[in-house]
Amino acid sequence: MSPSNLASTALFCKNLIPLMLVLQYVIPFSIARVKESIKLISNFFLMSSEIFAKQFKPLYLPTK
């Protein structure tokens, strides 16, 4: 490896370390946010389907 390649590799690694540190904190946070929003959306659909079922219950009840 020539000295210029070695120097550019060292510089690249030096720039990569802060990026890795940032990603280490950003990635879990964003995953948590995505999970939270999925949970909120699924709760919303669950609630709206329950409300829908309550409104239209007489239609689905068997007639005696």
Secondary structure, DSSP 8 states (H G I E B T S, - for coil): --HHHHHHHHHHHHHHHHHHHHHHHHHHHHHHHHHHHHHHHHHHHHHHHHHHHHHTHHHHS---
